[in-house]
Amino acid sequence: MSAVPSVFHLAHAPRKVKNQTNAIDPDLIKVEHNKPVETKRISVGKYDKLFSQLKYGSCLVCEPQEVERIASALRKWLNSNEKPGKAHRNTKCKDGQARIWLLAK
């Protein structure tokens, strides 16, 4: 025999058996017929009260460096509360402030 194993020996090598001590016992698993457990975290964001006061066509006035963060929070709030609408932002208003409008889709 040669020192190099043949392809046949490599293909039929004994398989490694995983540790059987961590096997799952089927007797410990139970079946239930009920509603899925709610897994969403329910928390109030710091802008939730402010966003709930917005009407379509109204806007939030903020500093230009804050507009991206607040607009992103508004879009996330609309999505998580399943409200129709979109956030439109403008960073260059005449008064030097930025604005974020809530618009209907």
N, CA, C and O atoms as CSV, one atom per row, in Angstrom:
chain,resi,resn,atom,element,x,y,z
A,1,MET,N,N,0.836,-1.189,0.000
A,1,MET,CA,C,0.000,0.000,0.000
A,1,MET,C,C,0.872,1.241,0.000
A,1,MET,O,O,1.997,1.236,0.501
A,2,SER,N,N,0.343,2.277,-0.559
A,2,SER,CA,C,1.094,3.524,-0.595
A,2,SER,C,C,0.790,4.343,0.652
A,2,SER,O,O,-0.197,4.099,1.346
A,3,ALA,N,N,1.649,5.313,0.924
A,3,ALA,CA,C,1.473,6.159,2.109
A,3,ALA,C,C,0.365,7.175,1.931
A,3,ALA,O,O,-0.165,7.694,2.913
A,4,VAL,N,N,0.003,7.471,0.667
A,4,VAL,CA,C,-1.048,8.448,0.391
A,4,VAL,C,C,-2.388,7.726,0.382
A,4,VAL,O,O,-2.534,6.733,-0.330
A,5,PRO,N,N,-3.375,8.193,1.153
A,5,PRO,CA,C,-4.667,7.512,1.145
A,5,PRO,C,C,-5.359,7.691,-0.195
A,5,PRO,O,O,-5.243,8.737,-0.834
A,6,SER,N,N,-6.067,6.676,-0.605
A,6,SER,CA,C,-6.777,6.745,-1.884
A,6,SER,C,C,-8.069,7.537,-1.716
A,6,SER,O,O,-8.505,7.825,-0.602
A,7,VAL,N,N,-8.668,7.880,-2.853
A,7,VAL,CA,C,-9.931,8.613,-2.856
A,7,VAL,C,C,-11.011,7.794,-2.168
A,7,VAL,O,O,-11.875,8.342,-1.484
A,8,PHE,N,N,-10.960,6.495,-2.350
A,8,PHE,CA,C,-11.954,5.618,-1.741
A,8,PHE,C,C,-11.920,5.735,-0.219
A,8,PHE,O,O,-12.966,5.795,0.427
A,9,HIS,N,N,-10.712,5.766,0.353
A,9,HIS,CA,C,-10.595,5.868,1.802
A,9,HIS,C,C,-11.077,7.222,2.309
A,9,HIS,O,O,-11.650,7.301,3.396
A,10,LEU,N,N,-10.856,8.290,1.544
A,10,LEU,CA,C,-11.298,9.620,1.977
A,10,LEU,C,C,-12.815,9.744,1.922
A,10,LEU,O,O,-13.422,10.376,2.787
A,11,ALA,N,N,-13.425,9.143,0.907
A,11,ALA,CA,C,-14.873,9.249,0.762
A,11,ALA,C,C,-15.606,8.433,1.809
A,11,ALA,O,O,-16.727,8.784,2.179
A,12,HIS,N,N,-15.025,7.381,2.285
A,12,HIS,CA,C,-15.697,6.510,3.237
A,12,HIS,C,C,-15.049,6.556,4.616
A,12,HIS,O,O,-15.037,5.565,5.346
A,13,ALA,N,N,-14.518,7.711,4.956
A,13,ALA,CA,C,-13.914,7.858,6.276
A,13,ALA,C,C,-15.033,7.843,7.315
A,13,ALA,O,O,-16.140,8.301,7.033
A,14,PRO,N,N,-14.763,7.331,8.497
A,14,PRO,CA,C,-15.805,7.322,9.527
A,14,PRO,C,C,-16.212,8.745,9.909
A,14,PRO,O,O,-15.369,9.631,10.047
A,15,ARG,N,N,-17.493,8.940,10.074
A,15,ARG,CA,C,-18.007,10.264,10.420
A,15,ARG,C,C,-17.828,10.518,11.910
A,15,ARG,O,O,-17.901,9.607,12.734
A,16,LYS,N,N,-17.594,11.771,12.223
A,16,LYS,CA,C,-17.481,12.129,13.622
A,16,LYS,C,C,-18.883,12.220,14.217
A,16,LYS,O,O,-19.785,12.797,13.610
A,17,VAL,N,N,-19.057,11.665,15.373
A,17,VAL,CA,C,-20.345,11.705,16.054
A,17,VAL,C,C,-20.306,12.858,17.037
A,17,VAL,O,O,-19.378,12.981,17.837
A,18,LYS,N,N,-21.340,13.713,16.967
A,18,LYS,CA,C,-21.400,14.841,17.888
A,18,LYS,C,C,-21.647,14.334,19.301
A,18,LYS,O,O,-22.117,13.216,19.516
A,19,ASN,N,N,-21.322,15.175,20.232
A,19,ASN,CA,C,-21.496,14.832,21.635
A,19,ASN,C,C,-22.968,14.566,21.910
A,19,ASN,O,O,-23.804,15.450,21.721
A,20,GLN,N,N,-23.285,13.383,22.344
A,20,GLN,CA,C,-24.664,12.984,22.574
A,20,GLN,C,C,-25.199,13.470,23.927
A,20,GLN,O,O,-26.384,13.292,24.206
A,21,THR,N,N,-24.373,14.068,24.758
A,21,THR,CA,C,-24.839,14.503,26.079
A,21,THR,C,C,-25.721,15.734,25.994
A,21,THR,O,O,-26.495,15.988,26.916
A,22,ASN,N,N,-25.631,16.523,24.899
A,22,ASN,CA,C,-26.447,17.719,24.752
A,22,ASN,C,C,-27.657,17.485,23.844
A,22,ASN,O,O,-28.219,18.448,23.323
A,23,ALA,N,N,-28.061,16.260,23.648
A,23,ALA,CA,C,-29.198,15.953,22.792
A,23,ALA,C,C,-30.480,16.461,23.443
A,23,ALA,O,O,-30.595,16.495,24.668
A,24,ILE,N,N,-31.434,16.850,22.617
A,24,ILE,CA,C,-32.720,17.361,23.098
A,24,ILE,C,C,-33.637,16.188,23.390
A,24,ILE,O,O,-33.796,15.289,22.565
A,25,ASP,N,N,-34.236,16.204,24.564
A,25,ASP,CA,C,-35.162,15.157,24.955
A,25,ASP,C,C,-36.560,15.516,24.450
A,25,ASP,O,O,-37.117,16.516,24.903
A,26,PRO,N,N,-37.150,14.746,23.535
A,26,PRO,CA,C,-38.468,15.077,23.007
A,26,PRO,C,C,-39.571,15.059,24.064
A,26,PRO,O,O,-40.613,15.687,23.875
A,27,ASP,N,N,-39.360,14.357,25.164
A,27,ASP,CA,C,-40.376,14.317,26.220
A,27,ASP,C,C,-40.507,15.654,26.940
A,27,ASP,O,O,-41.519,15.909,27.593
A,28,LEU,N,N,-39.493,16.509,26.826
A,28,LEU,CA,C,-39.543,17.809,27.496
A,28,LEU,C,C,-40.211,18.885,26.636
A,28,LEU,O,O,-40.451,19.992,27.118
A,29,ILE,N,N,-40.510,18.580,25.383
A,29,ILE,CA,C,-41.144,19.539,24.482
A,29,ILE,C,C,-42.648,19.352,24.576
A,29,ILE,O,O,-43.145,18.226,24.574
A,30,LYS,N,N,-43.379,20.479,24.659
A,30,LYS,CA,C,-44.832,20.367,24.744
A,30,LYS,C,C,-45.471,21.171,23.605
A,30,LYS,O,O,-44.852,22.073,23.041
A,31,VAL,N,N,-46.692,20.832,23.290
A,31,VAL,CA,C,-47.452,21.474,22.223
A,31,VAL,C,C,-48.526,22.339,22.866
A,31,VAL,O,O,-49.240,21.886,23.761
A,32,GLU,N,N,-48.642,23.600,22.405
A,32,GLU,CA,C,-49.683,24.504,22.877
A,32,GLU,C,C,-50.408,25.072,21.667
A,32,GLU,O,O,-49.813,25.245,20.603
A,33,HIS,N,N,-51.668,25.356,21.827
A,33,HIS,CA,C,-52.479,25.921,20.754
A,33,HIS,C,C,-53.047,27.256,21.238
A,33,HIS,O,O,-54.196,27.333,21.672
A,34,ASN,N,N,-52.236,28.290,21.158
A,34,ASN,CA,C,-52.674,29.613,21.577
A,34,ASN,C,C,-52.041,30.662,20.678
A,34,ASN,O,O,-51.294,30.325,19.759
A,35,LYS,N,N,-52.330,31.920,20.934
A,35,LYS,CA,C,-51.804,33.019,20.132
A,35,LYS,C,C,-50.299,33.167,20.352
A,35,LYS,O,O,-49.790,32.830,21.421
A,36,PRO,N,N,-49.587,33.669,19.342
A,36,PRO,CA,C,-48.151,33.926,19.531
A,36,PRO,C,C,-47.930,34.995,20.600
A,36,PRO,O,O,-48.724,35.925,20.739
A,37,VAL,N,N,-46.882,34.852,21.321
A,37,VAL,CA,C,-46.535,35.812,22.361
A,37,VAL,C,C,-45.998,37.071,21.698
A,37,VAL,O,O,-45.159,36.987,20.801
A,38,GLU,N,N,-46.467,38.227,22.124
A,38,GLU,CA,C,-46.022,39.509,21.565
A,38,GLU,C,C,-44.567,39.732,21.942
A,38,GLU,O,O,-44.208,39.691,23.119
A,39,THR,N,N,-43.730,39.969,20.931
A,39,THR,CA,C,-42.310,40.126,21.198
A,39,THR,C,C,-41.819,41.540,20.962
A,39,THR,O,O,-40.661,41.843,21.246
A,40,LYS,N,N,-42.688,42.428,20.439
A,40,LYS,CA,C,-42.254,43.791,20.192
A,40,LYS,C,C,-42.072,44.530,21.515
A,40,LYS,O,O,-42.885,44.418,22.432
A,41,ARG,N,N,-41.015,45.262,21.578
A,41,ARG,CA,C,-40.760,46.055,22.767
A,41,ARG,C,C,-41.640,47.294,22.698
A,41,ARG,O,O,-41.630,48.012,21.698
A,42,ILE,N,N,-42.394,47.542,23.744
A,42,ILE,CA,C,-43.269,48.709,23.780
A,42,ILE,C,C,-42.572,49.771,24.619
A,42,ILE,O,O,-42.443,49.647,25.837
A,43,SER,N,N,-42.130,50.810,23.937
A,43,SER,CA,C,-41.474,51.896,24.646
A,43,SER,C,C,-41.895,53.205,24.016
A,43,SER,O,O,-42.267,53.258,22.844
A,44,VAL,N,N,-41.831,54.235,24.790
A,44,VAL,CA,C,-42.202,55.557,24.310
A,44,VAL,C,C,-40.927,56.294,23.959
A,44,VAL,O,O,-40.014,56.411,24.776
A,45,GLY,N,N,-40.876,56.791,22.730
A,45,GLY,CA,C,-39.724,57.559,22.290
A,45,GLY,C,C,-39.815,58.990,22.792
A,45,GLY,O,O,-40.881,59.445,23.207
A,46,LYS,N,N,-38.706,59.686,22.751
A,46,LYS,CA,C,-38.707,61.044,23.283
A,46,LYS,C,C,-39.461,62.015,22.394
A,46,LYS,O,O,-39.851,63.089,22.853
A,47,TYR,N,N,-39.679,61.659,21.109
A,47,TYR,CA,C,-40.419,62.534,20.195
A,47,TYR,C,C,-41.869,62.095,19.991
A,47,TYR,O,O,-42.600,62.769,19.264
A,48,ASP,N,N,-42.309,61.009,20.594
A,48,ASP,CA,C,-43.647,60.471,20.338
A,48,ASP,C,C,-44.755,61.478,20.615
A,48,ASP,O,O,-45.679,61.611,19.813
A,49,LYS,N,N,-44.680,62.176,21.716
A,49,LYS,CA,C,-45.716,63.147,22.055
A,49,LYS,C,C,-45.743,64.275,21.018
A,49,LYS,O,O,-46.813,64.720,20.604
A,50,LEU,N,N,-44.584,64.722,20.612
A,50,LEU,CA,C,-44.465,65.786,19.617
A,50,LEU,C,C,-45.000,65.327,18.260
A,50,LEU,O,O,-45.735,66.067,17.606
A,51,PHE,N,N,-44.639,64.114,17.829
A,51,PHE,CA,C,-45.086,63.596,16.544
A,51,PHE,C,C,-46.593,63.361,16.523
A,51,PHE,O,O,-47.220,63.536,15.478
A,52,SER,N,N,-47.183,62.977,17.633
A,52,SER,CA,C,-48.622,62.721,17.666
A,52,SER,C,C,-49.424,64.012,17.516
A,52,SER,O,O,-50.604,63.953,17.170
A,53,GLN,N,N,-48.823,65.177,17.765
A,53,GLN,CA,C,-49.502,66.461,17.609
A,53,GLN,C,C,-49.476,66.962,16.168
A,53,GLN,O,O,-50.220,67.882,15.825
A,54,LEU,N,N,-48.631,66.373,15.315
A,54,LEU,CA,C,-48.510,66.819,13.933
A,54,LEU,C,C,-49.755,66.471,13.125
A,54,LEU,O,O,-50.332,65.396,13.290
A,55,LYS,N,N,-50.159,67.380,12.260
A,55,LYS,CA,C,-51.223,67.146,11.293
A,55,LYS,C,C,-50.578,67.203,9.918
A,55,LYS,O,O,-49.493,67.761,9.760
A,56,TYR,N,N,-51.236,66.632,8.934
A,56,TYR,CA,C,-50.692,66.662,7.580
A,56,TYR,C,C,-50.578,68.104,7.106
A,56,TYR,O,O,-51.535,68.872,7.197
A,57,GLY,N,N,-49.420,68.463,6.609
A,57,GLY,CA,C,-49.141,69.818,6.150
A,57,GLY,C,C,-48.464,70.686,7.196
A,57,GLY,O,O,-47.975,71.767,6.869
A,58,SER,N,N,-48.421,70.240,8.449
A,58,SER,CA,C,-47.728,71.014,9.477
A,58,SER,C,C,-46.271,70.592,9.529
A,58,SER,O,O,-45.896,69.546,9.000
A,59,CYS,N,N,-45.444,71.424,10.180
A,59,CYS,CA,C,-44.010,71.131,10.181
A,59,CYS,C,C,-43.410,71.317,11.566
A,59,CYS,O,O,-43.989,71.954,12.446
A,60,LEU,N,N,-42.248,70.748,11.720
A,60,LEU,CA,C,-41.429,70.914,12.913
A,60,LEU,C,C,-40.289,71.854,12.549
A,60,LEU,O,O,-39.702,71.730,11.474
A,61,VAL,N,N,-39.971,72.789,13.432
A,61,VAL,CA,C,-38.861,73.720,13.210
A,61,VAL,C,C,-37.728,73.296,14.133
A,61,VAL,O,O,-37.930,73.104,15.332
A,62,CYS,N,N,-36.526,73.151,13.562
A,62,CYS,CA,C,-35.380,72.714,14.351
A,62,CYS,C,C,-34.113,73.319,13.765
A,62,CYS,O,O,-34.157,74.021,12.755
A,63,GLU,N,N,-33.005,73.046,14.395
A,63,GLU,CA,C,-31.697,73.492,13.910
A,63,GLU,C,C,-31.291,72.637,12.705
A,63,GLU,O,O,-31.637,71.457,12.649
A,64,PRO,N,N,-30.564,73.211,11.743
A,64,PRO,CA,C,-30.172,72.445,10.553
A,64,PRO,C,C,-29.379,71.174,10.847
A,64,PRO,O,O,-29.527,70.190,10.123
A,65,GLN,N,N,-28.552,71.162,11.874
A,65,GLN,CA,C,-27.768,69.960,12.180
A,65,GLN,C,C,-28.618,68.859,12.814
A,65,GLN,O,O,-28.161,67.722,12.927
A,66,GLU,N,N,-29.841,69.174,13.228
A,66,GLU,CA,C,-30.719,68.177,13.859
A,66,GLU,C,C,-31.734,67.585,12.894
A,66,GLU,O,O,-32.408,66.610,13.225
A,67,VAL,N,N,-31.850,68.166,11.700
A,67,VAL,CA,C,-32.953,67.805,10.799
A,67,VAL,C,C,-32.913,66.344,10.364
A,67,VAL,O,O,-33.964,65.707,10.304
A,68,GLU,N,N,-31.759,65.796,10.062
A,68,GLU,CA,C,-31.666,64.405,9.601
A,68,GLU,C,C,-32.113,63.431,10.687
A,68,GLU,O,O,-32.858,62.490,10.412
A,69,ARG,N,N,-31.669,63.652,11.899
A,69,ARG,CA,C,-32.004,62.761,13.007
A,69,ARG,C,C,-33.496,62.801,13.322
A,69,ARG,O,O,-34.106,61.759,13.562
A,70,ILE,N,N,-34.091,64.000,13.322
A,70,ILE,CA,C,-35.512,64.124,13.647
A,70,ILE,C,C,-36.369,63.580,12.503
A,70,ILE,O,O,-37.376,62.918,12.756
A,71,ALA,N,N,-35.988,63.847,11.247
A,71,ALA,CA,C,-36.739,63.313,10.109
A,71,ALA,C,C,-36.702,61.787,10.096
A,71,ALA,O,O,-37.705,61.142,9.789
A,72,SER,N,N,-35.563,61.219,10.423
A,72,SER,CA,C,-35.449,59.763,10.497
A,72,SER,C,C,-36.332,59.206,11.610
A,72,SER,O,O,-36.978,58.174,11.433
A,73,ALA,N,N,-36.361,59.882,12.748
A,73,ALA,CA,C,-37.209,59.453,13.858
A,73,ALA,C,C,-38.684,59.558,13.472
A,73,ALA,O,O,-39.481,58.699,13.849
A,74,LEU,N,N,-39.059,60.599,12.725
A,74,LEU,CA,C,-40.445,60.755,12.284
A,74,LEU,C,C,-40.827,59.635,11.320
A,74,LEU,O,O,-41.921,59.082,11.433
A,75,ARG,N,N,-39.957,59.290,10.379
A,75,ARG,CA,C,-40.250,58.191,9.458
A,75,ARG,C,C,-40.395,56.872,10.210
A,75,ARG,O,O,-41.280,56.076,9.895
A,76,LYS,N,N,-39.552,56.637,11.181
A,76,LYS,CA,C,-39.630,55.416,11.976
A,76,LYS,C,C,-40.917,55.392,12.794
A,76,LYS,O,O,-41.545,54.343,12.931
A,77,TRP,N,N,-41.314,56.549,13.340
A,77,TRP,CA,C,-42.541,56.648,14.115
A,77,TRP,C,C,-43.761,56.374,13.231
A,77,TRP,O,O,-44.679,55.667,13.649
A,78,LEU,N,N,-43.778,56.925,12.019
A,78,LEU,CA,C,-44.885,56.688,11.097
A,78,LEU,C,C,-44.983,55.200,10.759
A,78,LEU,O,O,-46.079,54.641,10.712
A,79,ASN,N,N,-43.857,54.574,10.528
A,79,ASN,CA,C,-43.834,53.157,10.178
A,79,ASN,C,C,-44.281,52.282,11.351
A,79,ASN,O,O,-45.087,51.371,11.168
A,80,SER,N,N,-43.773,52.547,12.531
A,80,SER,CA,C,-44.098,51.697,13.679
A,80,SER,C,C,-45.537,51.888,14.142
A,80,SER,O,O,-46.126,50.968,14.709
A,81,ASN,N,N,-46.114,53.070,13.909
A,81,ASN,CA,C,-47.505,53.314,14.284
A,81,ASN,C,C,-48.465,53.080,13.119
A,81,ASN,O,O,-49.664,53.331,13.236
A,82,GLU,N,N,-47.936,52.603,12.005
A,82,GLU,CA,C,-48.712,52.274,10.813
A,82,GLU,C,C,-49.589,53.439,10.368
A,82,GLU,O,O,-50.767,53.261,10.060
A,83,LYS,N,N,-48.999,54.632,10.339
A,83,LYS,CA,C,-49.697,55.834,9.899
A,83,LYS,C,C,-49.249,56.162,8.480
A,83,LYS,O,O,-48.064,56.064,8.162
A,84,PRO,N,N,-50.196,56.553,7.625
A,84,PRO,CA,C,-49.798,56.942,6.276
A,84,PRO,C,C,-49.132,58.310,6.295
A,84,PRO,O,O,-49.473,59.154,7.123
A,85,GLY,N,N,-48.223,58.528,5.427
A,85,GLY,CA,C,-47.558,59.822,5.347
A,85,GLY,C,C,-46.073,59.679,5.126
A,85,GLY,O,O,-45.515,58.584,5.188
A,86,LYS,N,N,-45.444,60.813,4.865
A,86,LYS,CA,C,-43.995,60.823,4.692
A,86,LYS,C,C,-43.435,62.120,5.263
A,86,LYS,O,O,-44.154,63.106,5.421
A,87,ALA,N,N,-42.167,62.103,5.564
A,87,ALA,CA,C,-41.477,63.269,6.122
A,87,ALA,C,C,-40.685,63.944,5.006
A,87,ALA,O,O,-39.888,63.305,4.318
A,88,HIS,N,N,-40.914,65.230,4.841
A,88,HIS,CA,C,-40.155,66.019,3.863
A,88,HIS,C,C,-39.359,67.055,4.644
A,88,HIS,O,O,-39.921,67.759,5.483
A,89,ARG,N,N,-38.065,67.158,4.383
A,89,ARG,CA,C,-37.215,68.067,5.157
A,89,ARG,C,C,-36.611,69.141,4.262
A,89,ARG,O,O,-36.382,68.932,3.070
A,90,ASN,N,N,-36.362,70.293,4.870
A,90,ASN,CA,C,-35.681,71.392,4.186
A,90,ASN,C,C,-34.710,71.986,5.193
A,90,ASN,O,O,-35.116,72.411,6.274
A,91,THR,N,N,-33.437,72.017,4.845
A,91,THR,CA,C,-32.428,72.511,5.787
A,91,THR,C,C,-32.086,73.977,5.574
A,91,THR,O,O,-31.396,74.570,6.404
A,92,LYS,N,N,-32.550,74.577,4.483
A,92,LYS,CA,C,-32.151,75.956,4.156
A,92,LYS,C,C,-33.366,76.872,4.045
A,92,LYS,O,O,-33.706,77.327,2.953
A,93,CYS,N,N,-34.008,77.136,5.153
A,93,CYS,CA,C,-35.114,78.080,5.161
A,93,CYS,C,C,-34.556,79.494,5.350
A,93,CYS,O,O,-33.426,79.658,5.809
A,94,LYS,N,N,-35.338,80.508,5.000
A,94,LYS,CA,C,-34.857,81.892,5.034
A,94,LYS,C,C,-34.473,82.360,6.429
A,94,LYS,O,O,-33.597,83.214,6.571
A,95,ASP,N,N,-35.106,81.823,7.455
A,95,ASP,CA,C,-34.815,82.261,8.819
A,95,ASP,C,C,-33.615,81.534,9.440
A,95,ASP,O,O,-33.281,81.776,10.599
A,96,GLY,N,N,-32.969,80.649,8.680
A,96,GLY,CA,C,-31.797,79.941,9.190
A,96,GLY,C,C,-32.147,78.659,9.931
A,96,GLY,O,O,-31.248,77.937,10.362
A,97,GLN,N,N,-33.411,78.363,10.085
A,97,GLN,CA,C,-33.862,77.141,10.751
A,97,GLN,C,C,-34.157,76.070,9.696
A,97,GLN,O,O,-34.288,76.376,8.511
A,98,ALA,N,N,-34.255,74.851,10.127
A,98,ALA,CA,C,-34.654,73.742,9.259
A,98,ALA,C,C,-36.080,73.356,9.578
A,98,ALA,O,O,-36.564,73.602,10.683
A,99,ARG,N,N,-36.756,72.751,8.613
A,99,ARG,CA,C,-38.133,72.348,8.815
A,99,ARG,C,C,-38.346,70.935,8.292
A,99,ARG,O,O,-37.726,70.508,7.318
A,100,ILE,N,N,-39.250,70.215,8.976
A,100,ILE,CA,C,-39.637,68.863,8.590
A,100,ILE,C,C,-41.149,68.851,8.505
A,100,ILE,O,O,-41.829,69.048,9.512
A,101,TRP,N,N,-41.689,68.621,7.304
A,101,TRP,CA,C,-43.128,68.601,7.100
A,101,TRP,C,C,-43.638,67.163,7.121
A,101,TRP,O,O,-42.973,66.243,6.646
A,102,LEU,N,N,-44.831,66.995,7.682
A,102,LEU,CA,C,-45.531,65.722,7.585
A,102,LEU,C,C,-46.501,65.835,6.418
A,102,LEU,O,O,-47.432,66.640,6.463
A,103,LEU,N,N,-46.296,65.045,5.383
A,103,LEU,CA,C,-47.106,65.102,4.183
A,103,LEU,C,C,-47.877,63.807,4.007
A,103,LEU,O,O,-47.390,62.735,4.365
A,104,ALA,N,N,-49.086,63.906,3.453
A,104,ALA,CA,C,-49.853,62.717,3.137
A,104,ALA,C,C,-49.248,62.054,1.919
A,104,ALA,O,O,-48.717,62.736,1.043
A,105,LYS,N,N,-49.319,60.749,1.848
A,105,LYS,CA,C,-48.732,60.027,0.710
A,105,LYS,C,C,-49.552,60.225,-0.523
A,105,LYS,O,O,-49.214,59.694,-1.581
